[in-house]
Amino acid sequence: MIITIDGLAMKKKEDFYQNIKEELDVPEYFGNNLDALYDFLTEQPDILQVKFLHYNMMQSQLGRSFCQQLLKVLQDADILTIIEEY
């Protein structure tokens, strides 16, 4: 499974987590935090890749620290990450 996250649509962290909820079939109790995302991803063997579009825009909107932590979570969960800029 490939998940695409478009940085142009990410104005705040809530937008990011809403996108995750729409892209994935997360349970109702999913917490809007990176620990919950890691837990969910490591339980889903069919998620193979996350592709970011407009990653620099996402960094400027959500903060560089958050985006670096997000990439670390994906790496730790063995998710292939692709970053594309336009």
Rosetta blueprint (number, residue, H / E / L):
1 M L
2 I E
3 I E
4 T E
5 I E
6 D E
7 G H
8 L H
9 A H
10 M L
11 K L
12 K L
13 K H
14 E H
15 D H
16 F H
17 Y H
18 Q H
19 N H
20 I H
21 K H
22 E H
23 E H
24 L L
25 D L
26 V L
27 P L
28 E L
29 Y L
30 F L
31 G L
32 N L
33 N L
34 L H
35 D H
36 A H
37 L H
38 Y H
39 D H
40 F H
41 L H
42 T H
43 E L
44 Q L
45 P L
46 D L
47 I L
48 L L
49 Q E
50 V E
51 K E
52 F E
53 L E
54 H L
55 Y H
56 N H
57 M H
58 M H
59 Q H
60 S H
61 Q H
62 L H
63 G L
64 R H
65 S H
66 F H
67 C H
68 Q H
69 Q H
70 L H
71 L H
72 K H
73 V H
74 L H
75 Q H
76 D H
77 A L
78 D L
79 I L
80 L E
81 T E
82 I E
83 I E
84 E E
85 E L
86 Y L
